[in-house]
Every structure is written in structure tokens, then in C-alpha cells.
Amino acid sequence: MNGSLRDLYQEVIIDHGRRPRNFGPLPEANRDAEGFNPLCGDHLHLHLRIVGGIIIDARFEGAGCAISTASASLMSEALKGRTLADAEALSVAFRAMVTDAGQGGGSLGKLEVLAGVREFPARVKCATLAWHTLEAALHGDRRPASTE
Ligand code: ZN
């Protein structure tokens, strides 16, 4: 990755970390889940509104580091309009991207700005927290999701 592209990615992460999109409650939500990343102290509460097998809206609350907040913000944008199967596939692809250096992504769009966290193993769980929480919400798990 060249320097300017890396800088651009950093800017997107900082922007979403400071001004998260889709942040706040979602009274019409019909699925939700909580997630924790004990290593960093990140806490996330994800709300989804799913109608006819499609994610109509996604919002989140909570407090965490810039990476976890940016990841949740970018995820919430990426989920809208997707089918549940599509959301699952995106979750698998995202987690592969940040944990497996062999995965170049290519179909993850804006989410690829987070690919760089794989160089920082301690931050991978910050980036995947939102996705673990999504899995819990999609599967209707009652227990909070944890990255541990
Ligand atoms: Zn974190």
C-alpha cells in the first residue's frame, strides 16, 4: 500500500471514529445485541430493523476506541439494504480481511480502510467487535457477544 492511500485510509478511520454514522437508539429495532471487547474496554449495543429478510436500518450505541467506533460506523452503513445472507457473507469476508494477510478483500468497498489493522494484532478485536455483535444479533443470541 503506498503512503497516500494509507493516509486516506487513516483519515476515513479517524473521521468515522470521531463522527460515527448511525450512532444512537433505534426505537423501531426488532433485533439487537451487545458486544464487549475486554482487552480494550470497547462496548457496543447494535440495533437492527429487519423486514422481509432485509436489513432496513442499523444503528449502534456504546463507547470504545477509535477503531471499534469506526468499524461499527462503517458496518452500519454497509449493512443497510442487505439481505441476512449477504450480511453474513460480508461479516465472514471482513473478519478474513483483518485476520488473514492473504486476503486482499476486493469486495468489501469502504470497509477495506480497516484492512491495515491486521498489522496490529492487538487492534484486530477492536475492528471485529461490531461484526461479532452483528452475528449475535442475526442469530438472536441472548448472551452478549465477546471477542474473548
Ligand atoms: Zn478498542
Residues whose N, C-alpha, C, O or C-beta is under 5 A from the ligand:
A	BS01	ZN	C40 D42 C65 S68 C126
